[in-house]
Amino acid sequence: MEKLQRGNKIHTFVCVNDKQNPDKPDCAQHITIDQFKKLKQWNRQNHFPNNLLTKTGCLGVCNPQGGVVVVYPSGNFYKGIKNIDEIKQIIESELNNSN
């Protein structure tokens, strides 16, 4: 086993879980894989390596209002996200608060 030192200030996890059940809320209804790819490109151009961006499955707080993001090391969860512009705002805010 080897410990890696990445040097990231924050690590942002974006739920893109698709339950494939129209009767249950999921994040993929609000943040699609294609949108995540655009977000990843934006992150590479603007905030990598300060922010490591990872797509993930369910983060356990599904809601019909929007997607879910969690940021570490703050441990802040955000729900009700409607689009990637809101995730960009979260990333920039978390980076500003990480100094």
Secondary structure, DSSP 8 states (H G I E B T S, - for coil): --------SEEEEEE------TTS--GGGTS-HHHHHHHHHHHHHHTTTTEEEEEES--S---TT-EEEEEETTTEEEEEE-SHHHHHHHHHHHHHHT-
